[in-house]
Amino acid sequence: MKNIGQMMKQAQKLQEKMGEMQEQLANTEVTGSSGGGMIEVTLNGKAEVRRVKIDPSVIDPAEAEMLEDLIVAAINDAKVKVEAHVAEQMSEVTGGLKLPPGMQLPF
């Protein structure tokens, strides 16, 4: 029974750390770019778009499709960076504990 009590305390501490991490992620910003930095997209740690910066030199109505592609690429770049940041934070919170496949935190 002693081990169950210890496990419950550890689970409670993990839950508290997860709550803190979620707050930190909401305030974290990661920027992805494409086109050599001509397009920049900033996401928060929850992968919500915060800003889009477009170099005026790429704004050409005749090249709208290229601009759209660059924006998508910048968003995807930022998302990959957010996912890496979240994975790093999760590793710190869980002490390197590997989660079962398909299980993602924060819930």
C-alpha positions as a printed Julia matrix, in Angstrom:
107×3 Matrix{Float64}:
  0.0    0.0     0.0
  2.92   2.33    0.64
  3.89   2.23   -3.05
  0.38   3.19   -4.16
  0.51   6.28   -1.94
  3.84   7.26   -3.43
  2.54   6.7    -6.95
 -0.47   8.9    -6.22
  1.79  11.69   -4.94
  3.97  11.39   -8.05
  0.9   11.46  -10.29
 -0.34  14.59   -8.52
  3.04  16.29   -8.95
  3.08  15.32  -12.63
 -0.41  16.76  -13.06
  0.69  20.04  -11.45
  3.76  20.2   -13.7
  1.57  19.53  -16.74
 -0.67  22.46  -15.81
  2.35  24.73  -15.44
  3.73  23.53  -18.76
  0.43  24.26  -20.54
  0.5   27.83  -19.21
  4.1   28.26  -20.37
  3.29  26.87  -23.82
  0.51  29.39  -24.29
  3.09  32.15  -23.76
  5.85  30.55  -25.84
  6.28  31.75  -29.4
  8.1   29.93  -32.21
  8.7   31.37  -35.66
  8.94  29.34  -38.85
 10.0   30.76  -42.19
 10.17  30.03  -45.88
 11.47  31.69  -49.02
 14.74  32.57  -47.34
 12.93  34.44  -44.58
 10.6   36.35  -46.87
  7.62  34.72  -45.12
  7.56  34.27  -41.35
  4.8   32.69  -39.29
  4.8   32.8   -35.5
  2.87  30.19  -33.51
  2.42  29.84  -29.78
  3.24  26.59  -28.0
 -0.27  25.35  -28.64
  0.27  25.71  -32.42
 -2.07  28.7   -32.71
 -0.98  31.25  -35.33
 -0.04  34.56  -33.7
  1.58  36.54  -36.54
  2.29  36.37  -40.25
  5.0   38.57  -41.74
  5.28  38.89  -45.53
  8.11  40.68  -47.26
  6.47  43.16  -49.68
  8.73  41.99  -52.5
  6.82  38.68  -52.73
  3.4   40.31  -53.04
  2.58  40.03  -56.72
 -1.03  39.34  -57.76
  0.26  37.27  -60.67
  2.17  35.04  -58.22
 -0.57  34.46  -55.64
 -0.13  30.68  -55.77
  3.57  30.96  -54.95
  2.78  33.23  -51.99
  0.18  30.76  -50.74
  2.72  27.93  -50.98
  5.31  29.96  -49.07
  2.8   30.7   -46.3
  1.89  27.02  -45.98
  5.59  26.09  -45.86
  6.28  28.69  -43.15
  3.34  27.44  -41.06
  4.55  23.86  -41.38
  8.09  24.91  -40.43
  6.8   26.67  -37.32
  4.6   23.69  -36.41
  7.57  21.3   -36.56
  9.48  23.65  -34.24
  6.53  23.86  -31.82
  6.25  20.07  -31.73
  9.98  19.75  -30.99
  9.68  22.35  -28.21
  6.67  20.57  -26.68
  8.49  17.22  -26.83
 11.48  18.76  -25.06
  9.26  20.28  -22.36
  7.4   16.97  -21.92
 10.67  15.13  -21.51
 11.62  17.5   -18.7
  8.23  17.15  -17.01
  8.12  13.36  -17.23
 11.78  12.9   -16.38
 12.44  11.24  -19.73
  9.64   8.71  -19.24
  8.53   7.46  -22.64
  4.78   7.49  -23.2
  3.04   4.56  -24.89
  2.54   4.95  -28.65
 -0.48   7.08  -29.47
 -0.62   8.68  -26.03
  0.0   12.39  -26.21
  0.31  14.97  -23.5
 -0.94  17.49  -22.62
 -4.38  15.94  -22.87
